[in-house]
Amino acid sequence: MSELAKVERTTLTMKETAEYLGISYWLVNQLVRRKQIPCARVGGRVLFRVQALDEYLKEKEENSLKK
């Protein structure tokens, strides 16, 4: 039998996103409710693409340097 290639996840759950960003689960939930963080709702779950989170952080960093 051939082995199936293991699929690498590119999405995070809300809890994983909180850990990834170093913020609380509550704050991630608030950002989702306010539509201030990129996410996708799939089957009742809220998922975050790692690439989108990295871009979101980069944008926040750039905005913090603007005067």
PDB file of N, CA, C and O in Angstrom:
ATOM      1  N   MET A   1       0.834  -1.187   0.000  1.00  0.00           N
ATOM      2  CA  MET A   1       0.000   0.000   0.000  1.00  0.00           C
ATOM      3  C   MET A   1       0.877   1.248   0.000  1.00  0.00           C
ATOM      4  O   MET A   1       1.910   1.293   0.667  1.00  0.00           O
ATOM      5  N   SER A   2       0.459   2.245  -0.746  1.00  0.00           N
ATOM      6  CA  SER A   2       1.227   3.493  -0.748  1.00  0.00           C
ATOM      7  C   SER A   2       0.733   4.399   0.380  1.00  0.00           C
ATOM      8  O   SER A   2      -0.451   4.431   0.714  1.00  0.00           O
ATOM      9  N   GLU A   3       1.667   5.115   0.937  1.00  0.00           N
ATOM     10  CA  GLU A   3       1.335   6.043   2.018  1.00  0.00           C
ATOM     11  C   GLU A   3       0.718   7.304   1.434  1.00  0.00           C
ATOM     12  O   GLU A   3       1.187   7.821   0.420  1.00  0.00           O
ATOM     13  N   LEU A   4      -0.317   7.787   2.067  1.00  0.00           N
ATOM     14  CA  LEU A   4      -0.900   9.053   1.655  1.00  0.00           C
ATOM     15  C   LEU A   4      -0.020  10.179   2.180  1.00  0.00           C
ATOM     16  O   LEU A   4       0.468  10.118   3.309  1.00  0.00           O
ATOM     17  N   ALA A   5       0.178  11.182   1.381  1.00  0.00           N
ATOM     18  CA  ALA A   5       0.984  12.329   1.813  1.00  0.00           C
ATOM     19  C   ALA A   5       0.241  13.061   2.926  1.00  0.00           C
ATOM     20  O   ALA A   5      -0.961  13.310   2.837  1.00  0.00           O
ATOM     21  N   LYS A   6       0.972  13.392   3.951  1.00  0.00           N
ATOM     22  CA  LYS A   6       0.367  14.104   5.069  1.00  0.00           C
ATOM     23  C   LYS A   6       0.084  15.547   4.652  1.00  0.00           C
ATOM     24  O   LYS A   6       0.958  16.233   4.122  1.00  0.00           O
ATOM     25  N   VAL A   7      -1.125  15.989   4.893  1.00  0.00           N
ATOM     26  CA  VAL A   7      -1.529  17.341   4.523  1.00  0.00           C
ATOM     27  C   VAL A   7      -1.081  18.298   5.623  1.00  0.00           C
ATOM     28  O   VAL A   7      -1.376  18.104   6.803  1.00  0.00           O
ATOM     29  N   GLU A   8      -0.366  19.327   5.207  1.00  0.00           N
ATOM     30  CA  GLU A   8       0.085  20.325   6.171  1.00  0.00           C
ATOM     31  C   GLU A   8      -0.993  21.397   6.309  1.00  0.00           C
ATOM     32  O   GLU A   8      -1.446  21.975   5.321  1.00  0.00           O
ATOM     33  N   ARG A   9      -1.386  21.644   7.528  1.00  0.00           N
ATOM     34  CA  ARG A   9      -2.431  22.636   7.789  1.00  0.00           C
ATOM     35  C   ARG A   9      -1.904  24.043   7.536  1.00  0.00           C
ATOM     36  O   ARG A   9      -0.760  24.362   7.862  1.00  0.00           O
ATOM     37  N   THR A  10      -2.744  24.864   6.959  1.00  0.00           N
ATOM     38  CA  THR A  10      -2.391  26.261   6.744  1.00  0.00           C
ATOM     39  C   THR A  10      -3.333  27.186   7.497  1.00  0.00           C
ATOM     40  O   THR A  10      -3.264  28.408   7.368  1.00  0.00           O
ATOM     41  N   THR A  11      -4.224  26.576   8.293  1.00  0.00           N
ATOM     42  CA  THR A  11      -5.171  27.373   9.066  1.00  0.00           C
ATOM     43  C   THR A  11      -5.008  27.090  10.548  1.00  0.00           C
ATOM     44  O   THR A  11      -4.496  26.051  10.964  1.00  0.00           O
ATOM     45  N   LEU A  12      -5.470  28.066  11.330  1.00  0.00           N
ATOM     46  CA  LEU A  12      -5.425  27.955  12.785  1.00  0.00           C
ATOM     47  C   LEU A  12      -6.820  28.170  13.346  1.00  0.00           C
ATOM     48  O   LEU A  12      -7.637  28.877  12.757  1.00  0.00           O
ATOM     49  N   THR A  13      -7.084  27.554  14.486  1.00  0.00           N
ATOM     50  CA  THR A  13      -8.330  27.793  15.202  1.00  0.00           C
ATOM     51  C   THR A  13      -8.200  29.092  15.986  1.00  0.00           C
ATOM     52  O   THR A  13      -7.132  29.703  16.002  1.00  0.00           O
ATOM     53  N   MET A  14      -9.265  29.513  16.629  1.00  0.00           N
ATOM     54  CA  MET A  14      -9.203  30.748  17.423  1.00  0.00           C
ATOM     55  C   MET A  14      -8.196  30.618  18.562  1.00  0.00           C
ATOM     56  O   MET A  14      -7.445  31.554  18.841  1.00  0.00           O
ATOM     57  N   LYS A  15      -8.180  29.466  19.216  1.00  0.00           N
ATOM     58  CA  LYS A  15      -7.241  29.259  20.316  1.00  0.00           C
ATOM     59  C   LYS A  15      -5.798  29.288  19.806  1.00  0.00           C
ATOM     60  O   LYS A  15      -4.931  29.922  20.408  1.00  0.00           O
ATOM     61  N   GLU A  16      -5.554  28.603  18.700  1.00  0.00           N
ATOM     62  CA  GLU A  16      -4.215  28.579  18.121  1.00  0.00           C
ATOM     63  C   GLU A  16      -3.791  29.970  17.648  1.00  0.00           C
ATOM     64  O   GLU A  16      -2.624  30.347  17.758  1.00  0.00           O
ATOM     65  N   THR A  17      -4.760  30.729  17.120  1.00  0.00           N
ATOM     66  CA  THR A  17      -4.472  32.088  16.670  1.00  0.00           C
ATOM     67  C   THR A  17      -4.082  32.972  17.843  1.00  0.00           C
ATOM     68  O   THR A  17      -3.151  33.771  17.736  1.00  0.00           O
ATOM     69  N   ALA A  18      -4.775  32.837  18.945  1.00  0.00           N
ATOM     70  CA  ALA A  18      -4.443  33.612  20.145  1.00  0.00           C
ATOM     71  C   ALA A  18      -3.008  33.308  20.578  1.00  0.00           C
ATOM     72  O   ALA A  18      -2.250  34.222  20.903  1.00  0.00           O
ATOM     73  N   GLU A  19      -2.637  32.038  20.584  1.00  0.00           N
ATOM     74  CA  GLU A  19      -1.283  31.649  20.960  1.00  0.00           C
ATOM     75  C   GLU A  19      -0.271  32.165  19.937  1.00  0.00           C
ATOM     76  O   GLU A  19       0.803  32.632  20.314  1.00  0.00           O
ATOM     77  N   TYR A  20      -0.601  32.084  18.659  1.00  0.00           N
ATOM     78  CA  TYR A  20       0.293  32.520  17.579  1.00  0.00           C
ATOM     79  C   TYR A  20       0.576  34.021  17.680  1.00  0.00           C
ATOM     80  O   TYR A  20       1.711  34.461  17.496  1.00  0.00           O
ATOM     81  N   LEU A  21      -0.479  34.807  17.976  1.00  0.00           N
ATOM     82  CA  LEU A  21      -0.331  36.256  18.054  1.00  0.00           C
ATOM     83  C   LEU A  21       0.121  36.735  19.434  1.00  0.00           C
ATOM     84  O   LEU A  21       0.532  37.884  19.596  1.00  0.00           O
ATOM     85  N   GLY A  22       0.044  35.854  20.416  1.00  0.00           N
ATOM     86  CA  GLY A  22       0.439  36.240  21.769  1.00  0.00           C
ATOM     87  C   GLY A  22      -0.587  37.120  22.458  1.00  0.00           C
ATOM     88  O   GLY A  22      -0.246  37.975  23.276  1.00  0.00           O
ATOM     89  N   ILE A  23      -1.856  36.898  22.112  1.00  0.00           N
ATOM     90  CA  ILE A  23      -2.944  37.650  22.735  1.00  0.00           C
ATOM     91  C   ILE A  23      -3.960  36.661  23.295  1.00  0.00           C
ATOM     92  O   ILE A  23      -3.848  35.455  23.078  1.00  0.00           O
ATOM     93  N   SER A  24      -4.944  37.176  24.012  1.00  0.00           N
ATOM     94  CA  SER A  24      -5.925  36.294  24.641  1.00  0.00           C
ATOM     95  C   SER A  24      -6.968  35.803  23.636  1.00  0.00           C
ATOM     96  O   SER A  24      -7.207  36.430  22.604  1.00  0.00           O
ATOM     97  N   TYR A  25      -7.570  34.684  23.962  1.00  0.00           N
ATOM     98  CA  TYR A  25      -8.666  34.129  23.169  1.00  0.00           C
ATOM     99  C   TYR A  25      -9.798  35.146  23.095  1.00  0.00           C
ATOM    100  O   TYR A  25     -10.414  35.325  22.044  1.00  0.00           O
ATOM    101  N   TRP A  26     -10.072  35.814  24.225  1.00  0.00           N
ATOM    102  CA  TRP A  26     -11.141  36.808  24.294  1.00  0.00           C
ATOM    103  C   TRP A  26     -10.908  37.919  23.278  1.00  0.00           C
ATOM    104  O   TRP A  26     -11.840  38.334  22.590  1.00  0.00           O
ATOM    105  N   LEU A  27      -9.654  38.410  23.177  1.00  0.00           N
ATOM    106  CA  LEU A  27      -9.347  39.482  22.242  1.00  0.00           C
ATOM    107  C   LEU A  27      -9.504  39.021  20.795  1.00  0.00           C
ATOM    108  O   LEU A  27     -10.004  39.775  19.960  1.00  0.00           O
ATOM    109  N   VAL A  28      -9.088  37.802  20.491  1.00  0.00           N
ATOM    110  CA  VAL A  28      -9.286  37.268  19.139  1.00  0.00           C
ATOM    111  C   VAL A  28     -10.782  37.240  18.829  1.00  0.00           C
ATOM    112  O   VAL A  28     -11.197  37.630  17.738  1.00  0.00           O
ATOM    113  N   ASN A  29     -11.574  36.790  19.766  1.00  0.00           N
ATOM    114  CA  ASN A  29     -13.027  36.735  19.591  1.00  0.00           C
ATOM    115  C   ASN A  29     -13.589  38.128  19.319  1.00  0.00           C
ATOM    116  O   ASN A  29     -14.436  38.294  18.441  1.00  0.00           O
ATOM    117  N   GLN A  30     -13.124  39.128  20.066  1.00  0.00           N
ATOM    118  CA  GLN A  30     -13.598  40.499  19.872  1.00  0.00           C
ATOM    119  C   GLN A  30     -13.196  41.037  18.497  1.00  0.00           C
ATOM    120  O   GLN A  30     -13.995  41.702  17.837  1.00  0.00           O
ATOM    121  N   LEU A  31     -11.970  40.755  18.063  1.00  0.00           N
ATOM    122  CA  LEU A  31     -11.506  41.203  16.754  1.00  0.00           C
ATOM    123  C   LEU A  31     -12.336  40.572  15.637  1.00  0.00           C
ATOM    124  O   LEU A  31     -12.635  41.225  14.637  1.00  0.00           O
ATOM    125  N   VAL A  32     -12.705  39.307  15.806  1.00  0.00           N
ATOM    126  CA  VAL A  32     -13.553  38.624  14.824  1.00  0.00           C
ATOM    127  C   VAL A  32     -14.926  39.277  14.787  1.00  0.00           C
ATOM    128  O   VAL A  32     -15.454  39.557  13.711  1.00  0.00           O
ATOM    129  N   ARG A  33     -15.504  39.519  15.954  1.00  0.00           N
ATOM    130  CA  ARG A  33     -16.840  40.127  16.025  1.00  0.00           C
ATOM    131  C   ARG A  33     -16.865  41.509  15.384  1.00  0.00           C
ATOM    132  O   ARG A  33     -17.846  41.889  14.746  1.00  0.00           O
ATOM    133  N   ARG A  34     -15.767  42.264  15.562  1.00  0.00           N
ATOM    134  CA  ARG A  34     -15.668  43.619  15.001  1.00  0.00           C
ATOM    135  C   ARG A  34     -15.172  43.619  13.555  1.00  0.00           C
ATOM    136  O   ARG A  34     -15.032  44.675  12.939  1.00  0.00           O
ATOM    137  N   LYS A  35     -14.909  42.427  13.023  1.00  0.00           N
ATOM    138  CA  LYS A  35     -14.395  42.266  11.648  1.00  0.00           C
ATOM    139  C   LYS A  35     -13.096  43.048  11.461  1.00  0.00           C
ATOM    140  O   LYS A  35     -12.915  43.740  10.459  1.00  0.00           O
ATOM    141  N   GLN A  36     -12.195  42.928  12.439  1.00  0.00           N
ATOM    142  CA  GLN A  36     -10.921  43.635  12.401  1.00  0.00           C
ATOM    143  C   GLN A  36      -9.741  42.705  12.138  1.00  0.00           C
ATOM    144  O   GLN A  36      -8.596  43.153  12.090  1.00  0.00           O
ATOM    145  N   ILE A  37     -10.014  41.418  11.969  1.00  0.00           N
ATOM    146  CA  ILE A  37      -8.950  40.449  11.709  1.00  0.00           C
ATOM    147  C   ILE A  37      -9.426  39.500  10.611  1.00  0.00           C
ATOM    148  O   ILE A  37     -10.581  39.074  10.621  1.00  0.00           O
ATOM    149  N   PRO A  38      -8.548  39.165   9.665  1.00  0.00           N
ATOM    150  CA  PRO A  38      -8.982  38.299   8.562  1.00  0.00           C
ATOM    151  C   PRO A  38      -9.259  36.865   9.024  1.00  0.00           C
ATOM    152  O   PRO A  38      -8.421  36.233   9.667  1.00  0.00           O
ATOM    153  N   CYS A  39     -10.441  36.370   8.686  1.00  0.00           N
ATOM    154  CA  CYS A  39     -10.816  35.006   9.076  1.00  0.00           C
ATOM    155  C   CYS A  39     -11.848  34.463   8.110  1.00  0.00           C
ATOM    156  O   CYS A  39     -12.381  35.191   7.272  1.00  0.00           O
ATOM    157  N   ALA A  40     -12.123  33.179   8.238  1.00  0.00           N
ATOM    158  CA  ALA A  40     -13.146  32.523   7.421  1.00  0.00           C
ATOM    159  C   ALA A  40     -13.994  31.649   8.331  1.00  0.00           C
ATOM    160  O   ALA A  40     -13.473  30.952   9.202  1.00  0.00           O
ATOM    161  N   ARG A  41     -15.289  31.691   8.126  1.00  0.00           N
ATOM    162  CA  ARG A  41     -16.200  30.834   8.885  1.00  0.00           C
ATOM    163  C   ARG A  41     -16.508  29.609   8.024  1.00  0.00           C
ATOM    164  O   ARG A  41     -17.024  29.717   6.912  1.00  0.00           O
ATOM    165  N   VAL A  42     -16.175  28.445   8.574  1.00  0.00           N
ATOM    166  CA  VAL A  42     -16.368  27.196   7.844  1.00  0.00           C
ATOM    167  C   VAL A  42     -17.049  26.198   8.773  1.00  0.00           C
ATOM    168  O   VAL A  42     -16.488  25.804   9.796  1.00  0.00           O
ATOM    169  N   GLY A  43     -18.244  25.800   8.416  1.00  0.00           N
ATOM    170  CA  GLY A  43     -18.960  24.805   9.198  1.00  0.00           C
ATOM    171  C   GLY A  43     -19.108  25.160  10.673  1.00  0.00           C
ATOM    172  O   GLY A  43     -18.991  24.291  11.536  1.00  0.00           O
ATOM    173  N   GLY A  44     -19.360  26.412  10.959  1.00  0.00           N
ATOM    174  CA  GLY A  44     -19.541  26.836  12.338  1.00  0.00           C
ATOM    175  C   GLY A  44     -18.241  27.133  13.072  1.00  0.00           C
ATOM    176  O   GLY A  44     -18.265  27.530  14.237  1.00  0.00           O
ATOM    177  N   ARG A  45     -17.116  26.948  12.408  1.00  0.00           N
ATOM    178  CA  ARG A  45     -15.816  27.226  13.010  1.00  0.00           C
ATOM    179  C   ARG A  45     -15.237  28.486  12.391  1.00  0.00           C
ATOM    180  O   ARG A  45     -15.534  28.819  11.243  1.00  0.00           O
ATOM    181  N   VAL A  46     -14.417  29.178  13.150  1.00  0.00           N
ATOM    182  CA  VAL A  46     -13.714  30.339  12.635  1.00  0.00           C
ATOM    183  C   VAL A  46     -12.263  29.927  12.442  1.00  0.00           C
ATOM    184  O   VAL A  46     -11.596  29.500  13.385  1.00  0.00           O
ATOM    185  N   LEU A  47     -11.777  30.060  11.201  1.00  0.00           N
ATOM    186  CA  LEU A  47     -10.417  29.657  10.884  1.00  0.00           C
ATOM    187  C   LEU A  47      -9.619  30.850  10.369  1.00  0.00           C
ATOM    188  O   LEU A  47     -10.171  31.777   9.774  1.00  0.00           O
ATOM    189  N   PHE A  48      -8.318  30.808  10.608  1.00  0.00           N
ATOM    190  CA  PHE A  48      -7.418  31.886  10.230  1.00  0.00           C
ATOM    191  C   PHE A  48      -6.276  31.287   9.420  1.00  0.00           C
ATOM    192  O   PHE A  48      -5.666  30.306   9.846  1.00  0.00           O
ATOM    193  N   ARG A  49      -5.978  31.867   8.255  1.00  0.00           N
ATOM    194  CA  ARG A  49      -4.832  31.426   7.470  1.00  0.00           C
ATOM    195  C   ARG A  49      -3.578  32.060   8.058  1.00  0.00           C
ATOM    196  O   ARG A  49      -3.567  33.259   8.339  1.00  0.00           O
ATOM    197  N   VAL A  50      -2.538  31.285   8.245  1.00  0.00           N
ATOM    198  CA  VAL A  50      -1.287  31.780   8.815  1.00  0.00           C
ATOM    199  C   VAL A  50      -0.742  32.919   7.961  1.00  0.00           C
ATOM    200  O   VAL A  50      -0.289  33.932   8.494  1.00  0.00           O
ATOM    201  N   GLN A  51      -0.783  32.759   6.648  1.00  0.00           N
ATOM    202  CA  GLN A  51      -0.273  33.789   5.748  1.00  0.00           C
ATOM    203  C   GLN A  51      -1.043  35.105   5.934  1.00  0.00           C
ATOM    204  O   GLN A  51      -0.436  36.176   5.946  1.00  0.00           O
ATOM    205  N   ALA A  52      -2.361  35.032   6.078  1.00  0.00           N
ATOM    206  CA  ALA A  52      -3.175  36.238   6.267  1.00  0.00           C
ATOM    207  C   ALA A  52      -2.852  36.903   7.604  1.00  0.00           C
ATOM    208  O   ALA A  52      -2.842  38.130   7.704  1.00  0.00           O
ATOM    209  N   LEU A  53      -2.589  36.092   8.628  1.00  0.00           N
ATOM    210  CA  LEU A  53      -2.229  36.657   9.934  1.00  0.00           C
ATOM    211  C   LEU A  53      -0.882  37.362   9.867  1.00  0.00           C
ATOM    212  O   LEU A  53      -0.701  38.419  10.471  1.00  0.00           O
ATOM    213  N   ASP A  54       0.065  36.779   9.135  1.00  0.00           N
ATOM    214  CA  ASP A  54       1.375  37.413   8.981  1.00  0.00           C
ATOM    215  C   ASP A  54       1.243  38.748   8.253  1.00  0.00           C
ATOM    216  O   ASP A  54       1.896  39.725   8.619  1.00  0.00           O
ATOM    217  N   GLU A  55       0.397  38.791   7.220  1.00  0.00           N
ATOM    218  CA  GLU A  55       0.169  40.040   6.493  1.00  0.00           C
ATOM    219  C   GLU A  55      -0.528  41.063   7.386  1.00  0.00           C
ATOM    220  O   GLU A  55      -0.214  42.252   7.343  1.00  0.00           O
ATOM    221  N   TYR A  56      -1.471  40.593   8.190  1.00  0.00           N
ATOM    222  CA  TYR A  56      -2.192  41.459   9.135  1.00  0.00           C
ATOM    223  C   TYR A  56      -1.208  42.094  10.121  1.00  0.00           C
ATOM    224  O   TYR A  56      -1.287  43.292  10.392  1.00  0.00           O
ATOM    225  N   LEU A  57      -0.287  41.298  10.654  1.00  0.00           N
ATOM    226  CA  LEU A  57       0.712  41.830  11.584  1.00  0.00           C
ATOM    227  C   LEU A  57       1.637  42.825  10.904  1.00  0.00           C
ATOM    228  O   LEU A  57       1.979  43.859  11.477  1.00  0.00           O
ATOM    229  N   LYS A  58       2.037  42.511   9.688  1.00  0.00           N
ATOM    230  CA  LYS A  58       2.918  43.410   8.942  1.00  0.00           C
ATOM    231  C   LYS A  58       2.243  44.760   8.725  1.00  0.00           C
ATOM    232  O   LYS A  58       2.870  45.808   8.883  1.00  0.00           O
ATOM    233  N   GLU A  59       0.970  44.729   8.364  1.00  0.00           N
ATOM    234  CA  GLU A  59       0.212  45.962   8.154  1.00  0.00           C
ATOM    235  C   GLU A  59       0.115  46.768   9.452  1.00  0.00           C
ATOM    236  O   GLU A  59       0.252  47.991   9.442  1.00  0.00           O
ATOM    237  N   LYS A  60      -0.121  46.077  10.564  1.00  0.00           N
ATOM    238  CA  LYS A  60      -0.213  46.759  11.861  1.00  0.00           C
ATOM    239  C   LYS A  60       1.125  47.406  12.224  1.00  0.00           C
ATOM    240  O   LYS A  60       1.163  48.521  12.745  1.00  0.00           O
ATOM    241  N   GLU A  61       2.218  46.698  11.943  1.00  0.00           N
ATOM    242  CA  GLU A  61       3.551  47.245  12.220  1.00  0.00           C
ATOM    243  C   GLU A  61       3.812  48.492  11.387  1.00  0.00           C
ATOM    244  O   GLU A  61       4.310  49.494  11.902  1.00  0.00           O
ATOM    245  N   GLU A  62       3.477  48.432  10.099  1.00  0.00           N
ATOM    246  CA  GLU A  62       3.695  49.575   9.210  1.00  0.00           C
ATOM    247  C   GLU A  62       2.863  50.766   9.635  1.00  0.00           C
ATOM    248  O   GLU A  62       3.336  51.902   9.593  1.00  0.00           O
ATOM    249  N   ASN A  63       1.607  50.514  10.051  1.00  0.00           N
ATOM    250  CA  ASN A  63       0.738  51.601  10.509  1.00  0.00           C
ATOM    251  C   ASN A  63       1.257  52.228  11.798  1.00  0.00           C
ATOM    252  O   ASN A  63       1.034  53.416  12.031  1.00  0.00           O
ATOM    253  N   SER A  64       1.924  51.479  12.616  1.00  0.00           N
ATOM    254  CA  SER A  64       2.420  52.015  13.876  1.00  0.00           C
ATOM    255  C   SER A  64       3.590  52.976  13.657  1.00  0.00           C
ATOM    256  O   SER A  64       3.902  53.785  14.530  1.00  0.00           O
ATOM    257  N   LEU A  65       4.238  52.886  12.489  1.00  0.00           N
ATOM    258  CA  LEU A  65       5.369  53.756  12.188  1.00  0.00           C
ATOM    259  C   LEU A  65       4.945  55.037  11.464  1.00  0.00           C
ATOM    260  O   LEU A  65       5.723  55.987  11.374  1.00  0.00           O
ATOM    261  N   LYS A  66       3.728  55.060  10.954  1.00  0.00           N
ATOM    262  CA  LYS A  66       3.227  56.257  10.247  1.00  0.00           C
ATOM    263  C   LYS A  66       2.816  57.313  11.250  1.00  0.00           C
ATOM    264  O   LYS A  66       2.286  57.012  12.319  1.00  0.00           O
ATOM    265  N   LYS A  67       3.068  58.543  10.886  1.00  0.00           N
ATOM    266  CA  LYS A  67       2.689  59.644  11.797  1.00  0.00           C
ATOM    267  C   LYS A  67       1.639  60.513  11.177  1.00  0.00           C
ATOM    268  O   LYS A  67       1.198  61.484  11.792  1.00  0.00           O
TER     269      LYS A  67
END
